[in-house]
Amino acid sequence: MKKVGYFLILIGLLLTIFTTVTFFSRERVAKIGDVNITANKRHHLKWSPLTGIAVMGIGGVVLWMSAKKK
C-alpha cells in the first residue's frame, strides 16, 4: 500500500506542476485523386491544479492508513 501512496503523491505533484498537455492529430484537409493533403491539428488537455492537490491528499491518506495498520 505504501507504493500506491507514493505513486499517487508523485502523480498529484506532476498534475499540479503540469496543468496542460498538448498533443497533435492528423486531419485530412483535401483529397484530389491520389494526392492527400493533411494538416496537424493541435489539441490541449487542461485541468485545474486543485486536481493534483486532491490526488496528493488521497495519496497521503493511503500512506497514513497503511502506517496505521502496523
PQR file with spaces between the fields and no chain letter, atoms N, CA, C, O and H, PARSE charges and radii, in Angstrom:
ATOM       1  N    MET     1       0.811   -1.191    0.000 -0.4000 1.5000
ATOM       2  CA   MET     1       0.000    0.000    0.000 -0.0000 2.0000
ATOM       3  C    MET     1       0.859    1.262    0.000  0.5500 1.7000
ATOM       4  O    MET     1       0.442    2.302   -0.511 -0.5500 1.4000
ATOM       5  N    LYS     2       2.064    1.169    0.576 -0.4000 1.5000
ATOM       6  CA   LYS     2       2.921    2.344    0.612 -0.0000 2.0000
ATOM       7  C    LYS     2       3.322    2.767   -0.800  0.5500 1.7000
ATOM       8  O    LYS     2       3.400    3.958   -1.104 -0.5500 1.4000
ATOM       9  H    LYS     2       2.403    0.325    0.991  0.4000 1.0000
ATOM      10  N    LYS     3       3.576    1.778   -1.659 -0.4000 1.5000
ATOM      11  CA   LYS     3       3.958    2.109   -3.033 -0.0000 2.0000
ATOM      12  C    LYS     3       2.831    2.844   -3.750  0.5500 1.7000
ATOM      13  O    LYS     3       3.084    3.774   -4.516 -0.5500 1.4000
ATOM      14  H    LYS     3       3.513    0.811   -1.412  0.4000 1.0000
ATOM      15  N    VAL     4       1.605    2.435   -3.508 -0.4000 1.5000
ATOM      16  CA   VAL     4       0.451    3.102   -4.123 -0.0000 2.0000
ATOM      17  C    VAL     4       0.351    4.541   -3.614  0.5500 1.7000
ATOM      18  O    VAL     4       0.086    5.457   -4.393 -0.5500 1.4000
ATOM      19  H    VAL     4       1.400    1.680   -2.886  0.4000 1.0000
ATOM      20  N    GLY     5       0.560    4.739   -2.330 -0.4000 1.5000
ATOM      21  CA   GLY     5       0.511    6.078   -1.754 -0.0000 2.0000
ATOM      22  C    GLY     5       1.583    6.984   -2.331  0.5500 1.7000
ATOM      23  O    GLY     5       1.312    8.133   -2.677 -0.5500 1.4000
ATOM      24  H    GLY     5       0.775    3.995   -1.698  0.4000 1.0000
ATOM      25  N    TYR     6       2.813    6.463   -2.435 -0.4000 1.5000
ATOM      26  CA   TYR     6       3.892    7.255   -3.024 -0.0000 2.0000
ATOM      27  C    TYR     6       3.613    7.557   -4.498  0.5500 1.7000
ATOM      28  O    TYR     6       3.891    8.659   -4.971 -0.5500 1.4000
ATOM      29  H    TYR     6       3.034    5.530   -2.153  0.4000 1.0000
ATOM      30  N    PHE     7       3.070    6.590   -5.212 -0.4000 1.5000
ATOM      31  CA   PHE     7       2.738    6.786   -6.625 -0.0000 2.0000
ATOM      32  C    PHE     7       1.674    7.872   -6.787  0.5500 1.7000
ATOM      33  O    PHE     7       1.782    8.721   -7.672 -0.5500 1.4000
ATOM      34  H    PHE     7       2.844    5.695   -4.827  0.4000 1.0000
ATOM      35  N    LEU     8       0.652    7.847   -5.939 -0.4000 1.5000
ATOM      36  CA   LEU     8      -0.394    8.864   -6.010 -0.0000 2.0000
ATOM      37  C    LEU     8       0.143   10.258   -5.689  0.5500 1.7000
ATOM      38  O    LEU     8      -0.259   11.241   -6.312 -0.5500 1.4000
ATOM      39  H    LEU     8       0.565    7.158   -5.220  0.4000 1.0000
ATOM      40  N    ILE     9       1.044   10.340   -4.727 -0.4000 1.5000
ATOM      41  CA   ILE     9       1.643   11.631   -4.395 -0.0000 2.0000
ATOM      42  C    ILE     9       2.477   12.141   -5.566  0.5500 1.7000
ATOM      43  O    ILE     9       2.437   13.331   -5.879 -0.5500 1.4000
ATOM      44  H    ILE     9       1.371    9.541   -4.221  0.4000 1.0000
ATOM      45  N    LEU    10       3.225   11.264   -6.212 -0.4000 1.5000
ATOM      46  CA   LEU    10       4.025   11.661   -7.363 -0.0000 2.0000
ATOM      47  C    LEU    10       3.145   12.122   -8.530  0.5500 1.7000
ATOM      48  O    LEU    10       3.428   13.143   -9.157 -0.5500 1.4000
ATOM      49  H    LEU    10       3.258   10.297   -5.958  0.4000 1.0000
ATOM      50  N    ILE    11       2.086   11.374   -8.817 -0.4000 1.5000
ATOM      51  CA   ILE    11       1.160   11.754   -9.888 -0.0000 2.0000
ATOM      52  C    ILE    11       0.486   13.087   -9.554  0.5500 1.7000
ATOM      53  O    ILE    11       0.330   13.937  -10.430 -0.5500 1.4000
ATOM      54  H    ILE    11       1.856   10.545   -8.308  0.4000 1.0000
ATOM      55  N    GLY    12       0.091   13.273   -8.311 -0.4000 1.5000
ATOM      56  CA   GLY    12      -0.518   14.529   -7.891 -0.0000 2.0000
ATOM      57  C    GLY    12       0.427   15.703   -8.041  0.5500 1.7000
ATOM      58  O    GLY    12       0.013   16.789   -8.444 -0.5500 1.4000
ATOM      59  H    GLY    12       0.218   12.582   -7.599  0.4000 1.0000
ATOM      60  N    LEU    13       1.690   15.493   -7.720 -0.4000 1.5000
ATOM      61  CA   LEU    13       2.691   16.549   -7.876 -0.0000 2.0000
ATOM      62  C    LEU    13       2.853   16.916   -9.346  0.5500 1.7000
ATOM      63  O    LEU    13       2.924   18.097   -9.687 -0.5500 1.4000
ATOM      64  H    LEU    13       2.026   14.611   -7.392  0.4000 1.0000
ATOM      65  N    LEU    14       2.911   15.920  -10.213 -0.4000 1.5000
ATOM      66  CA   LEU    14       3.028   16.183  -11.647 -0.0000 2.0000
ATOM      67  C    LEU    14       1.786   16.881  -12.185  0.5500 1.7000
ATOM      68  O    LEU    14       1.897   17.770  -13.029 -0.5500 1.4000
ATOM      69  H    LEU    14       2.854   14.961   -9.936  0.4000 1.0000
ATOM      70  N    LEU    15       0.613   16.494  -11.713 -0.4000 1.5000
ATOM      71  CA   LEU    15      -0.611   17.158  -12.153 -0.0000 2.0000
ATOM      72  C    LEU    15      -0.679   18.598  -11.683  0.5500 1.7000
ATOM      73  O    LEU    15      -1.266   19.443  -12.358 -0.5500 1.4000
ATOM      74  H    LEU    15       0.524   15.771  -11.027  0.4000 1.0000
ATOM      75  N    THR    16      -0.083   18.889  -10.529 -0.4000 1.5000
ATOM      76  CA   THR    16      -0.074   20.254  -10.022 -0.0000 2.0000
ATOM      77  C    THR    16       0.906   21.122  -10.815  0.5500 1.7000
ATOM      78  O    THR    16       0.614   22.283  -11.102 -0.5500 1.4000
ATOM      79  H    THR    16       0.394   18.203   -9.980  0.4000 1.0000
ATOM      80  N    ILE    17       2.052   20.569  -11.164 -0.4000 1.5000
ATOM      81  CA   ILE    17       3.071   21.342  -11.879 -0.0000 2.0000
ATOM      82  C    ILE    17       2.685   21.529  -13.348  0.5500 1.7000
ATOM      83  O    ILE    17       2.731   22.642  -13.870 -0.5500 1.4000
ATOM      84  H    ILE    17       2.289   19.626  -10.931  0.4000 1.0000
ATOM      85  N    PHE    18       2.306   20.436  -14.006 -0.4000 1.5000
ATOM      86  CA   PHE    18       1.971   20.489  -15.427 -0.0000 2.0000
ATOM      87  C    PHE    18       0.455   20.452  -15.572  0.5500 1.7000
ATOM      88  O    PHE    18      -0.153   19.390  -15.443 -0.5500 1.4000
ATOM      89  H    PHE    18       2.269   19.531  -13.582  0.4000 1.0000
ATOM      90  N    THR    19      -0.155   21.596  -15.838 -0.4000 1.5000
ATOM      91  CA   THR    19      -1.614   21.679  -15.893 -0.0000 2.0000
ATOM      92  C    THR    19      -2.168   21.572  -17.309  0.5500 1.7000
ATOM      93  O    THR    19      -3.384   21.616  -17.496 -0.5500 1.4000
ATOM      94  H    THR    19       0.339   22.459  -15.943  0.4000 1.0000
ATOM      95  N    THR    20      -1.299   21.431  -18.311 -0.4000 1.5000
ATOM      96  CA   THR    20      -1.756   21.320  -19.688 -0.0000 2.0000
ATOM      97  C    THR    20      -0.891   20.312  -20.434  0.5500 1.7000
ATOM      98  O    THR    20       0.330   20.301  -20.280 -0.5500 1.4000
ATOM      99  H    THR    20      -0.311   21.395  -18.160  0.4000 1.0000
ATOM     100  N    VAL    21      -1.523   19.474  -21.236 -0.4000 1.5000
ATOM     101  CA   VAL    21      -0.829   18.563  -22.134 -0.0000 2.0000
ATOM     102  C    VAL    21      -1.291   18.897  -23.540  0.5500 1.7000
ATOM     103  O    VAL    21      -2.490   19.006  -23.797 -0.5500 1.4000
ATOM     104  H    VAL    21      -2.515   19.483  -21.361  0.4000 1.0000
ATOM     105  N    THR    22      -0.339   19.060  -24.447 -0.4000 1.5000
ATOM     106  CA   THR    22      -0.658   19.360  -25.834 -0.0000 2.0000
ATOM     107  C    THR    22      -0.290   18.154  -26.684  0.5500 1.7000
ATOM     108  O    THR    22       0.804   17.603  -26.564 -0.5500 1.4000
ATOM     109  H    THR    22       0.635   18.972  -24.238  0.4000 1.0000
ATOM     110  N    PHE    23      -1.216   17.753  -27.544 -0.4000 1.5000
ATOM     111  CA   PHE    23      -0.932   16.668  -28.474 -0.0000 2.0000
ATOM     112  C    PHE    23      -1.503   17.032  -29.836  0.5500 1.7000
ATOM     113  O    PHE    23      -2.362   17.907  -29.951 -0.5500 1.4000
ATOM     114  H    PHE    23      -2.105   18.201  -27.642  0.4000 1.0000
ATOM     115  N    PHE    24      -1.021   16.356  -30.852 -0.4000 1.5000
ATOM     116  CA   PHE    24      -1.399   16.654  -32.222 -0.0000 2.0000
ATOM     117  C    PHE    24      -2.084   15.449  -32.852  0.5500 1.7000
ATOM     118  O    PHE    24      -1.772   14.300  -32.538 -0.5500 1.4000
ATOM     119  H    PHE    24      -0.324   15.645  -30.758  0.4000 1.0000
ATOM     120  N    SER    25      -3.023   15.736  -33.745 -0.4000 1.5000
ATOM     121  CA   SER    25      -3.641   14.682  -34.542 -0.0000 2.0000
ATOM     122  C    SER    25      -3.616   15.129  -36.001  0.5500 1.7000
ATOM     123  O    SER    25      -3.590   16.324  -36.296 -0.5500 1.4000
ATOM     124  H    SER    25      -3.276   16.669  -34.000  0.4000 1.0000
ATOM     125  N    ARG    26      -3.624   14.174  -36.892 -0.4000 1.5000
ATOM     126  CA   ARG    26      -3.622   14.490  -38.314 -0.0000 2.0000
ATOM     127  C    ARG    26      -5.046   14.526  -38.824  0.5500 1.7000
ATOM     128  O    ARG    26      -5.860   13.654  -38.518 -0.5500 1.4000
ATOM     129  H    ARG    26      -3.645   13.203  -36.653  0.4000 1.0000
ATOM     130  N    GLU    27      -5.326   15.541  -39.600 -0.4000 1.5000
ATOM     131  CA   GLU    27      -6.659   15.722  -40.150 -0.0000 2.0000
ATOM     132  C    GLU    27      -6.538   15.888  -41.666  0.5500 1.7000
ATOM     133  O    GLU    27      -5.725   16.674  -42.152 -0.5500 1.4000
ATOM     134  H    GLU    27      -4.665   16.249  -39.849  0.4000 1.0000
ATOM     135  N    ARG    28      -7.353   15.141  -42.400 -0.4000 1.5000
ATOM     136  CA   ARG    28      -7.302   15.251  -43.851 -0.0000 2.0000
ATOM     137  C    ARG    28      -8.029   16.514  -44.279  0.5500 1.7000
ATOM     138  O    ARG    28      -9.192   16.727  -43.937 -0.5500 1.4000
ATOM     139  H    ARG    28      -8.013   14.502  -42.006  0.4000 1.0000
ATOM     140  N    VAL    29      -7.325   17.344  -45.031 -0.4000 1.5000
ATOM     141  CA   VAL    29      -7.884   18.610  -45.489 -0.0000 2.0000
ATOM     142  C    VAL    29      -8.520   18.445  -46.857  0.5500 1.7000
ATOM     143  O    VAL    29      -9.628   18.925  -47.098 -0.5500 1.4000
ATOM     144  H    VAL    29      -6.380   17.171  -45.308  0.4000 1.0000
ATOM     145  N    ALA    30      -7.811   17.760  -47.757 -0.4000 1.5000
ATOM     146  CA   ALA    30      -8.334   17.588  -49.111 -0.0000 2.0000
ATOM     147  C    ALA    30      -7.786   16.298  -49.708  0.5500 1.7000
ATOM     148  O    ALA    30      -6.698   15.840  -49.359 -0.5500 1.4000
ATOM     149  H    ALA    30      -6.911   17.371  -47.562  0.4000 1.0000
ATOM     150  N    LYS    31      -8.561   15.733  -50.607 -0.4000 1.5000
ATOM     151  CA   LYS    31      -8.130   14.552  -51.339 -0.0000 2.0000
ATOM     152  C    LYS    31      -8.445   14.801  -52.808  0.5500 1.7000
ATOM     153  O    LYS    31      -9.603   14.923  -53.206 -0.5500 1.4000
ATOM     154  H    LYS    31      -9.445   16.105  -50.891  0.4000 1.0000
ATOM     155  N    ILE    32      -7.391   14.874  -53.591 -0.4000 1.5000
ATOM     156  CA   ILE    32      -7.546   15.108  -55.022 -0.0000 2.0000
ATOM     157  C    ILE    32      -6.873   13.944  -55.744  0.5500 1.7000
ATOM     158  O    ILE    32      -5.649   13.900  -55.863 -0.5500 1.4000
ATOM     159  H    ILE    32      -6.450   14.775  -53.267  0.4000 1.0000
ATOM     160  N    GLY    33      -7.675   13.019  -56.215 -0.4000 1.5000
ATOM     161  CA   GLY    33      -7.116   11.844  -56.889 -0.0000 2.0000
ATOM     162  C    GLY    33      -6.295   11.020  -55.917  0.5500 1.7000
ATOM     163  O    GLY    33      -6.798   10.569  -54.888 -0.5500 1.4000
ATOM     164  H    GLY    33      -8.669   13.056  -56.118  0.4000 1.0000
ATOM     165  N    ASP    34      -5.015   10.825  -56.252 -0.4000 1.5000
ATOM     166  CA   ASP    34      -4.112   10.052  -55.397 -0.0000 2.0000
ATOM     167  C    ASP    34      -3.407   10.915  -54.356  0.5500 1.7000
ATOM     168  O    ASP    34      -2.672   10.397  -53.515 -0.5500 1.4000
ATOM     169  H    ASP    34      -4.606   11.192  -57.088  0.4000 1.0000
ATOM     170  N    VAL    35      -3.623   12.212  -54.408 -0.4000 1.5000
ATOM     171  CA   VAL    35      -2.928   13.136  -53.508 -0.0000 2.0000
ATOM     172  C    VAL    35      -3.814   13.432  -52.302  0.5500 1.7000
ATOM     173  O    VAL    35      -4.956   13.873  -52.437 -0.5500 1.4000
ATOM     174  H    VAL    35      -4.220   12.633  -55.091  0.4000 1.0000
ATOM     175  N    ASN    36      -3.255   13.177  -51.119 -0.4000 1.5000
ATOM     176  CA   ASN    36      -3.929   13.518  -49.868 -0.0000 2.0000
ATOM     177  C    ASN    36      -3.203   14.687  -49.224  0.5500 1.7000
ATOM     178  O    ASN    36      -1.978   14.675  -49.107 -0.5500 1.4000
ATOM     179  H    ASN    36      -2.327   12.819  -51.010  0.4000 1.0000
ATOM     180  N    ILE    37      -3.953   15.688  -48.810 -0.4000 1.5000
ATOM     181  CA   ILE    37      -3.375   16.827  -48.095 -0.0000 2.0000
ATOM     182  C    ILE    37      -3.862   16.748  -46.656  0.5500 1.7000
ATOM     183  O    ILE    37      -5.063   16.752  -46.385 -0.5500 1.4000
ATOM     184  H    ILE    37      -4.948   15.697  -48.905  0.4000 1.0000
ATOM     185  N    THR    38      -2.893   16.675  -45.732 -0.4000 1.5000
ATOM     186  CA   THR    38      -3.237   16.572  -44.315 -0.0000 2.0000
ATOM     187  C    THR    38      -2.652   17.764  -43.569  0.5500 1.7000
ATOM     188  O    THR    38      -1.715   18.415  -44.031 -0.5500 1.4000
ATOM     189  H    THR    38      -1.918   16.672  -45.952  0.4000 1.0000
ATOM     190  N    ALA    39      -3.222   18.026  -42.423 -0.4000 1.5000
ATOM     191  CA   ALA    39      -2.738   19.092  -41.547 -0.0000 2.0000
ATOM     192  C    ALA    39      -2.709   18.565  -40.117  0.5500 1.7000
ATOM     193  O    ALA    39      -3.548   17.759  -39.715 -0.5500 1.4000
ATOM     194  H    ALA    39      -3.984   17.497  -42.047  0.4000 1.0000
ATOM     195  N    ASN    40      -1.729   19.037  -39.365 -0.4000 1.5000
ATOM     196  CA   ASN    40      -1.655   18.694  -37.951 -0.0000 2.0000
ATOM     197  C    ASN    40      -2.571   19.621  -37.174  0.5500 1.7000
ATOM     198  O    ASN    40      -2.489   20.843  -37.306 -0.5500 1.4000
ATOM     199  H    ASN    40      -1.048   19.692  -39.692  0.4000 1.0000
ATOM     200  N    LYS    41      -3.447   19.036  -36.363 -0.4000 1.5000
ATOM     201  CA   LYS    41      -4.357   19.823  -35.552 -0.0000 2.0000
ATOM     202  C    LYS    41      -3.923   19.706  -34.094  0.5500 1.7000
ATOM     203  O    LYS    41      -3.722   18.604  -33.584 -0.5500 1.4000
ATOM     204  H    LYS    41      -3.513   18.044  -36.257  0.4000 1.0000
ATOM     205  N    ARG    42      -3.781   20.840  -33.435 -0.4000 1.5000
ATOM     206  CA   ARG    42      -3.314   20.883  -32.048 -0.0000 2.0000
ATOM     207  C    ARG    42      -4.501   20.756  -31.098  0.5500 1.7000
ATOM     208  O    ARG    42      -5.534   21.398  -31.287 -0.5500 1.4000
ATOM     209  H    ARG    42      -3.944   21.736  -33.849  0.4000 1.0000
ATOM     210  N    HIS    43      -4.337   19.920  -30.076 -0.4000 1.5000
ATOM     211  CA   HIS    43      -5.347   19.732  -29.043 -0.0000 2.0000
ATOM     212  C    HIS    43      -4.701   20.005  -27.687  0.5500 1.7000
ATOM     213  O    HIS    43      -3.543   19.655  -27.459 -0.5500 1.4000
ATOM     214  H    HIS    43      -3.497   19.399  -29.923  0.4000 1.0000
ATOM     215  N    HIS    44      -5.452   20.625  -26.800 -0.4000 1.5000
ATOM     216  CA   HIS    44      -4.978   20.907  -25.446 -0.0000 2.0000
ATOM     217  C    HIS    44      -5.873   20.177  -24.445  0.5500 1.7000
ATOM     218  O    HIS    44      -7.100   20.236  -24.526 -0.5500 1.4000
ATOM     219  H    HIS    44      -6.393   20.909  -26.985  0.4000 1.0000
ATOM     220  N    LEU    45      -5.244   19.502  -23.521 -0.4000 1.5000
ATOM     221  CA   LEU    45      -5.956   18.846  -22.428 -0.0000 2.0000
ATOM     222  C    LEU    45      -5.567   19.596  -21.160  0.5500 1.7000
ATOM     223  O    LEU    45      -4.410   19.555  -20.741 -0.5500 1.4000
ATOM     224  H    LEU    45      -4.248   19.453  -23.455  0.4000 1.0000
ATOM     225  N    LYS    46      -6.533   20.282  -20.547 -0.4000 1.5000
ATOM     226  CA   LYS    46      -6.261   21.132  -19.382 -0.0000 2.0000
ATOM     227  C    LYS    46      -7.014   20.627  -18.155  0.5500 1.7000
ATOM     228  O    LYS    46      -8.092   20.042  -18.264 -0.5500 1.4000
ATOM     229  H    LYS    46      -7.473   20.315  -20.887  0.4000 1.0000
ATOM     230  N    TRP    47      -6.422   20.866  -16.986 -0.4000 1.5000
ATOM     231  CA   TRP    47      -7.078   20.561  -15.717 -0.0000 2.0000
ATOM     232  C    TRP    47      -6.617   21.579  -14.679  0.5500 1.7000
ATOM     233  O    TRP    47      -5.631   22.288  -14.877 -0.5500 1.4000
ATOM     234  H    TRP    47      -5.547   21.341  -16.897  0.4000 1.0000
ATOM     235  N    SER    48      -7.331   21.634  -13.599 -0.4000 1.5000
ATOM     236  CA   SER    48      -7.034   22.573  -12.526 -0.0000 2.0000
ATOM     237  C    SER    48      -5.902   22.028  -11.653  0.5500 1.7000
ATOM     238  O    SER    48      -5.795   20.814  -11.482 -0.5500 1.4000
ATOM     239  H    SER    48      -8.133   21.058  -13.438  0.4000 1.0000
ATOM     240  N    PRO    49      -5.056   22.901  -11.100 -0.5600 1.5000
ATOM     241  CA   PRO    49      -4.037   22.434  -10.161  0.2800 2.0000
ATOM     242  C    PRO    49      -4.648   21.820   -8.901  0.5500 1.7000
ATOM     243  O    PRO    49      -3.997   21.033   -8.213 -0.5500 1.4000
ATOM     244  N    LEU    50      -5.884   22.175   -8.604 -0.4000 1.5000
ATOM     245  CA   LEU    50      -6.557   21.587   -7.441 -0.0000 2.0000
ATOM     246  C    LEU    50      -6.750   20.079   -7.609  0.5500 1.7000
ATOM     247  O    LEU    50      -6.834   19.350   -6.621 -0.5500 1.4000
ATOM     248  H    LEU    50      -6.413   22.814   -9.163  0.4000 1.0000
ATOM     249  N    THR    51      -6.821   19.615   -8.850 -0.4000 1.5000
ATOM     250  CA   THR    51      -6.924   18.177   -9.112 -0.0000 2.0000
ATOM     251  C    THR    51      -5.675   17.468   -8.596  0.5500 1.7000
ATOM     252  O    THR    51      -5.771   16.423   -7.951 -0.5500 1.4000
ATOM     253  H    THR    51      -6.753   20.208   -9.653  0.4000 1.0000
ATOM     254  N    GLY    52      -4.512   18.033   -8.879 -0.4000 1.5000
ATOM     255  CA   GLY    52      -3.263   17.443   -8.392 -0.0000 2.0000
ATOM     256  C    GLY    52      -3.159   17.475   -6.887  0.5500 1.7000
ATOM     257  O    GLY    52      -2.656   16.532   -6.276 -0.5500 1.4000
ATOM     258  H    GLY    52      -4.435   18.881   -9.403  0.4000 1.0000
ATOM     259  N    ILE    53      -3.630   18.554   -6.280 -0.4000 1.5000
ATOM     260  CA   ILE    53      -3.597   18.651   -4.819 -0.0000 2.0000
ATOM     261  C    ILE    53      -4.516   17.599   -4.196  0.5500 1.7000
ATOM     262  O    ILE    53      -4.185   17.004   -3.171 -0.5500 1.4000
ATOM     263  H    ILE    53      -4.038   19.321   -6.776  0.4000 1.0000
ATOM     264  N    ALA    54      -5.666   17.377   -4.822 -0.4000 1.5000
ATOM     265  CA   ALA    54      -6.591   16.356   -4.318 -0.0000 2.0000
ATOM     266  C    ALA    54      -5.985   14.958   -4.434  0.5500 1.7000
ATOM     267  O    ALA    54      -6.132   14.141   -3.524 -0.5500 1.4000
ATOM     268  H    ALA    54      -5.935   17.860   -5.656  0.4000 1.0000
ATOM     269  N    VAL    55      -5.312   14.682   -5.538 -0.4000 1.5000
ATOM     270  CA   VAL    55      -4.679   13.365   -5.714 -0.0000 2.0000
ATOM     271  C    VAL    55      -3.551   13.185   -4.694  0.5500 1.7000
ATOM     272  O    VAL    55      -3.380   12.096   -4.147 -0.5500 1.4000
ATOM     273  H    VAL    55      -5.192   15.345   -6.277  0.4000 1.0000
ATOM     274  N    MET    56      -2.782   14.248   -4.439 -0.4000 1.5000
ATOM     275  CA   MET    56      -1.741   14.155   -3.404 -0.0000 2.0000
ATOM     276  C    MET    56      -2.358   13.900   -2.030  0.5500 1.7000
ATOM     277  O    MET    56      -1.804   13.142   -1.234 -0.5500 1.4000
ATOM     278  H    MET    56      -2.921   15.133   -4.884  0.4000 1.0000
ATOM     279  N    GLY    57      -3.493   14.525   -1.749 -0.4000 1.5000
ATOM     280  CA   GLY    57      -4.182   14.291   -0.476 -0.0000 2.0000
ATOM     281  C    GLY    57      -4.638   12.852   -0.333  0.5500 1.7000
ATOM     282  O    GLY    57      -4.521   12.260    0.740 -0.5500 1.4000
ATOM     283  H    GLY    57      -3.942   15.141   -2.396  0.4000 1.0000
ATOM     284  N    ILE    58      -5.156   12.291   -1.413 -0.4000 1.5000
ATOM     285  CA   ILE    58      -5.583   10.882   -1.385 -0.0000 2.0000
ATOM     286  C    ILE    58      -4.370    9.986   -1.158  0.5500 1.7000
ATOM     287  O    ILE    58      -4.453    9.014   -0.407 -0.5500 1.4000
ATOM     288  H    ILE    58      -5.251   12.772   -2.285  0.4000 1.0000
ATOM     289  N    GLY    59      -3.235   10.304   -1.805 -0.4000 1.5000
ATOM     290  CA   GLY    59      -2.015    9.530   -1.581 -0.0000 2.0000
ATOM     291  C    GLY    59      -1.540    9.624   -0.142  0.5500 1.7000
ATOM     292  O    GLY    59      -1.056    8.642    0.420 -0.5500 1.4000
ATOM     293  H    GLY    59      -3.168   11.093   -2.415  0.4000 1.0000
ATOM     294  N    GLY    60      -1.677   10.802    0.457 -0.4000 1.5000
ATOM     295  CA   GLY    60      -1.306   10.959    1.868 -0.0000 2.0000
ATOM     296  C    GLY    60      -2.192   10.141    2.790  0.5500 1.7000
ATOM     297  O    GLY    60      -1.719    9.562    3.768 -0.5500 1.4000
ATOM     298  H    GLY    60      -2.070   11.600    0.001  0.4000 1.0000
ATOM     299  N    VAL    61      -3.484   10.093    2.474 -0.4000 1.5000
ATOM     300  CA   VAL    61      -4.415    9.281    3.276 -0.0000 2.0000
ATOM     301  C    VAL    61      -4.075    7.806    3.135  0.5500 1.7000
ATOM     302  O    VAL    61      -4.123    7.064    4.116 -0.5500 1.4000
ATOM     303  H    VAL    61      -3.869   10.563    1.680  0.4000 1.0000
ATOM     304  N    VAL    62      -3.733    7.371    1.926 -0.4000 1.5000
ATOM     305  CA   VAL    62      -3.355    5.959    1.716 -0.0000 2.0000
ATOM     306  C    VAL    62      -2.099    5.630    2.520  0.5500 1.7000
ATOM     307  O    VAL    62      -2.028    4.573    3.147 -0.5500 1.4000
ATOM     308  H    VAL    62      -3.694    7.973    1.129  0.4000 1.0000
ATOM     309  N    LEU    63      -1.107    6.524    2.509 -0.4000 1.5000
ATOM     310  CA   LEU    63       0.101    6.291    3.312 -0.0000 2.0000
ATOM     311  C    LEU    63      -0.211    6.261    4.803  0.5500 1.7000
ATOM     312  O    LEU    63       0.312    5.424    5.539 -0.5500 1.4000
ATOM     313  H    LEU    63      -1.165    7.382    2.000  0.4000 1.0000
ATOM     314  N    TRP    64      -1.064    7.178    5.241 -0.4000 1.5000
ATOM     315  CA   TRP    64      -1.414    7.233    6.658 -0.0000 2.0000
ATOM     316  C    TRP    64      -2.146    5.959    7.093  0.5500 1.7000
ATOM     317  O    TRP    64      -1.887    5.426    8.171 -0.5500 1.4000
ATOM     318  H    TRP    64      -1.488    7.858    4.643  0.4000 1.0000
ATOM     319  N    MET    65      -3.066    5.473    6.241 -0.4000 1.5000
ATOM     320  CA   MET    65      -3.808    4.249    6.581 -0.0000 2.0000
ATOM     321  C    MET    65      -2.894    3.023    6.567  0.5500 1.7000
ATOM     322  O    MET    65      -3.067    2.114    7.380 -0.5500 1.4000
ATOM     323  H    MET    65      -3.277    5.906    5.364  0.4000 1.0000
ATOM     324  N    SER    66      -1.929    2.990    5.656 -0.4000 1.5000
ATOM     325  CA   SER    66      -1.016    1.835    5.635 -0.0000 2.0000
ATOM     326  C    SER    66      -0.082    1.856    6.840  0.5500 1.7000
ATOM     327  O    SER    66       0.295    0.793    7.334 -0.5500 1.4000
ATOM     328  H    SER    66      -1.789    3.728    4.996  0.4000 1.0000
ATOM     329  N    ALA    67       0.298    3.028    7.322 -0.4000 1.5000
ATOM     330  CA   ALA    67       1.153    3.106    8.519 -0.0000 2.0000
ATOM     331  C    ALA    67       0.348    2.803    9.770  0.5500 1.7000
ATOM     332  O    ALA    67       0.894    2.293   10.748 -0.5500 1.4000
ATOM     333  H    ALA    67      -0.008    3.891    6.920  0.4000 1.0000
ATOM     334  N    LYS    68      -0.937    3.110    9.753 -0.4000 1.5000
ATOM     335  CA   LYS    68      -1.808    2.883   10.915 -0.0000 2.0000
ATOM     336  C    LYS    68      -2.076    1.392   11.131  0.5500 1.7000
ATOM     337  O    LYS    68      -2.306    0.965   12.262 -0.5500 1.4000
ATOM     338  H    LYS    68      -1.381    3.524    8.958  0.4000 1.0000
ATOM     339  N    LYS    69      -2.050    0.603   10.063 -0.4000 1.5000
ATOM     340  CA   LYS    69      -2.355   -0.837   10.171 -0.0000 2.0000
ATOM     341  C    LYS    69      -1.264   -1.597   10.909  0.5500 1.7000
ATOM     342  O    LYS    69      -1.536   -2.650   11.486 -0.5500 1.4000
ATOM     343  H    LYS    69      -1.864    0.951    9.144  0.4000 1.0000
ATOM     344  N    LYS    70      -0.036   -1.090   10.906 -0.4000 1.5000
ATOM     345  CA   LYS    70       1.079   -1.824   11.544 -0.0000 2.0000
ATOM     346  C    LYS    70       1.075   -1.686   13.010  0.5500 1.7000
ATOM     347  O    LYS    70       1.942   -2.241   13.685 -0.5500 1.4000
ATOM     348  H    LYS    70       0.186   -0.235   10.437  0.4000 1.0000
